[in-house]
Amino acid sequence: MREGWTKQKLGDVITLEYGKPLPKDERCGEKEGFPAFGANGIKCYSREPYWLHPSVIVGRKGTAGAVNLVEGGFWPLDVTYYVTFDNKKHDRKFLYYMLSALNLPALATGVKPGINRNVVYAIEQYFPLLPEQKRIVTILDEAFAGIDAAITNTQNNLANSRELFENLVADRIFGDPDAKGWSEATVEELARPEKGSIRTGPFGSQLLHSEFVDDGIAVLGIDNTVQNVFAWDKKRYITEDKYQELKRYTVQPGDVLITIMGTCGRCAVVPTDIPLSINTKHLCCISLDQSKCIPEFLHSYFLYHPIARNFLESRAKGSIMSGLNMGIIKELPVRLPDTQVQKNIVELINEITEETRRLEAIYQKKLTALAELKQSLLQKAFSGELTAGNVVPITSAKESSAPPTTDSPAFAAHIMAVAYHWHESRGKNKTFGHVKAQKTLHLVEALSRIDLGRAPVKDAAGPNDFAHMRTAEKWARENDYYEFVQRPEGKRGYDFVKGKRYSEWLARALDAVEPYKSALDRVVSLLMPLDTQKAELVATVYAAWNNLLLDGHKPTEADIVHEARDNWHPDKQRYTRQQFHEAIARLRSHGMVPTGAGKRVTGQESFEL
């Protein structure tokens, strides 16, 4: 402990004053009142303040031990304490940081946990003089501003990764079923033809809680679908005799479960390795005719397809989807392809899910590290070890808060990284080299109507500004982000190789490209399944088509093929006209018909890719 610090009981420094209930007729709107604090933040507003001076709020009941800083003129509700102290001896924010470091929630006791202020009063702490308190507050404020910004940025990245996943599944994988030629059927039409293929569990009078035993036949409930995957979160059993009464409710492996009470719309597929079981009245169990629809496809459809989500939400009875029934489930329209395509879709969703979870784990780990860093700084502060020199500044949030301009090398590097990220999620990363990266930049620039600073030319491998891409790649390499590494002798092309800071930069990339995410999603959706040659062709066709529009033409397919094959680069002659027609069809099927908004591609130069 540093010199000049004295040991005191908290009860000799602060007083925890009781809050008071706020009558309903004294409550008002935010703009006309004073904040009324509950145990963990503002709950409502009061016409008059209970206390006029700045203070600290400590949760007494409910979220007991939560600490909030408050600037004068407030009302502390009866589940709180508010702090009074001698401001000539102690700094309010110093006391706030100190109370935050004490883990007050651990002091809560009782059936409805609450904190006895006498227990807090008995805690002994070391206190410096007021000038030193203010110095410590200044250091903590600056450090915490960076940490809080980094936390916010990481939370946004976490939310963005989930949103990107859901949008990719909903918009790009399911897409427009009419354009894909998918058929439509109701859930009832997809179920097995025998009676009881769609069923709920027994009513409460048929299965009483008192009939559950320690072992026997399993009974499934809402908690078995908590994360939209099947899990044994809670196990309930009935005897064999009771099961014989209720066996018409038996759940089979491969059945799809969807919750119809409580938090409705959660679902799971019953795995093949569960023991014999029945479902409860809270679940609707669907046994599918798997020659029409595989369970995993219907599961994904329930979770992600806008048609399904909108249908369930609009038909649910009560507030916040509090009740569905079998009739509603049976009527739900399902748009679906043949079963082989369903399997491919499920495989792709699983791959993207795995990659998204990997990213989320990185973000969660970072959030944990930032929270621990806060606690570490607080411990240093109240042990007298905190100096400006031993606080590591948090700069990543500041760097992320100012996204690069679209014509900067960083922005082009981010576009390529996000495109690679989604190729990797599907196991297509080996197809993502210089050619695909260049075509991604060209198409995103055109679709988003932004200027990446490119000046594309008619290259053998399609529209290309290789010097621009090299500049972006150089920036990525210098920042330990990634680089393209030439394959071993005898193998043509380059591989995308991650740097040590790849995950950190990728988080920023998702933020930077957010305004242009729709265009990038469309481009990645188009290019991801294609090999290098087909990617080259679709980008060439797009650019040639766009050139014709810029010249004022209304080109036919024959005109487009001629421009892309015969008026582009001699190397294009090695492709058949049919391959160019196929490229035109791919663009149309993905809604990527040029409008003449993209940059003109000039010249007939060639660069080695």
Order of alpha helices (4+ residues) and beta strands (2+ residues): beta-beta-beta-beta-beta-beta-beta-beta-beta-alpha-alpha-beta-alpha-alpha-beta-alpha-beta-beta-beta-alpha-beta-beta-beta-beta-beta-alpha-alpha-alpha-beta-alpha-alpha-alpha-alpha-beta-beta-alpha-beta-beta-alpha-alpha-alpha-alpha-alpha
